[in-house]
Amino acid sequence: MIKKVLIANRGEIAVRIIRACRNMGIYSVAIYSKEDENSLHTQLADQRICIGEGPVRDSYLNMDRIISAALNVDADAIHPGFGFLSENSAFARKCRENDLIFIGPNPDVIDRMGNKSQARKTMMDAGVPVVPGTREPVYDAETGRKSAADIGYPVMIKASSGGGGKGMRVAFGEDDFEFQFNLAQRESANAFGDDTMYLERYIENPRHVEIQIMADSHGNVVALGDRDCSVQRNHQKLIEESPSPAIDDNVRRKMNEYAVLAAKAVGYTNAGTIEYIVSPEGEFYFMEMNTRIQVEHGVTEMVTGTDLIIEQIRVAMGEALSFTQEEIRLRGHAIECRINAEVPGCNFMPSPGVVENIHLPAGNGVRVDTALYAGYRIPAEYDSMIAKVIVHAPDRASAIRKMLTALDEMVVTGVDTNLDFQFQIIRSRIFQEGKADTGFIEKFMNMKQPAPDVPEV
């Protein structure tokens, strides 16, 4: 049994995990940097412990301090949330070595699926469709150029250890391949300490659709439906919805089946996400697997009626899944908007500062995951996401109307946010028709001159 969980994270996901622990009767411990001393998660947890200064290397990425904190408070387990150390196999191993339950997958599986080129190879061997590209890692531009010629231009150059859009560049021809490869490789080395790259055919104007899976240690793997994450900026998701308007039920069924196959192929346990890229012709390919809970997990919870954080903790305790594949049914439609403290009109420049006033939308089918409160100072050291507005309705049109109402009702003063920008996206004809691909924002949402196809409200 897990009686005490240390949460190795901050912000809204730490608050989310604390609430799940409370619902299970589990004692929660918040870690925090000195910068986060007055953050909401430190006030809601049953216990809190400071682990260092503001910079993440001295706090939320400091594995030894986090492990020491867990041991000092006699925690049974550590929940890493998302980001930070959530997909760090070395951290997962340190937890095991210190008799702490890591609420996530086996570290060997994290290694296997966290390395993008190795994950591609694993999926190829399992029979899961992948984007045509290299099977083996690429370490230099000359080898990459030869592979690119075989694949055919344009090609996407990707970091094997990548994530969050870092270490990704597109080469449209042989003339710019070396420049783009070296640029992506340097970025990968700086961001991840790894210069291993791989190549795949660049699919233009794709959709990004992912499948949430949950697996236990008893051999049960369940797919919990799809999420469309195509509305992105610089490969960073802004809006997610379930089910995807871009695929039909036949494609949806196949995606779910391949996701289960992929998880079984690596002996996966706990929560994970199989991400696909979908071509304009409707062909789908495995892109990567995220071996953690996702930012957008609430969308799946709304349409399936599950609590994925509670399920994560139950699975970590060795229990079987509380639901079967046959019991999972997508009911209605859910949409999530990520609210960031930033200035869209100034190239999305972060906007840290003190929240003077805040009003959160509410009502039937409206959920806001946040750590904000009036008087809270949003620090400059961390990610700019400050809230997730999630709505659920019987159908997509109703969900869109409900989201517009929620965004219109939400108020945050003292800092700039992307609330108005998100409102523009949701009310645009392209989004409402379900036709937004991954290049939608760059093509249609220019803040200085709104897109001509945005109808008046």
Secondary structure, 3 states (H helix, E strand, C coil): CCCEEEECCCHHHHHHHHHHHHHHCCEEEEEEEHHHCCCHHHHHCCEEEEEECCCHHHCCCCHHHHHHHHHHCCCCEEECCCCCCCCCHHHHHHHHHCCCEECCCCHHHHHHHHCHHHHHHHHHHHCCCECCECCCCECCHHHHHHHHHHHCCCEEEEEEEEECCEEEEEECCHHHHHHHHHHHHHHHHHHHCCCCEEEEECCCCCEEEEEEEEECCCCCEEEEEEEEEEEEECCEEEEEEECCCCCCHHHHHHHHHHHHHHHHHCCCCEEEEEEEEECCCCCEEEEEEECCCCCCHHHHHHHHCCCHHHHHHHHHCCCCCCCCHHHCCCCCEEEEEEEECEEHHHCCEECCEECCEEECCCCCCEEEEECCCCCCEECCCCCCEEEEEEEEECCHHHHHHHHHHHHHHCEEECCCCCHHHHHHHHHCHHHHCCCCCCCHHHHHCCCCCCCCCCCCC
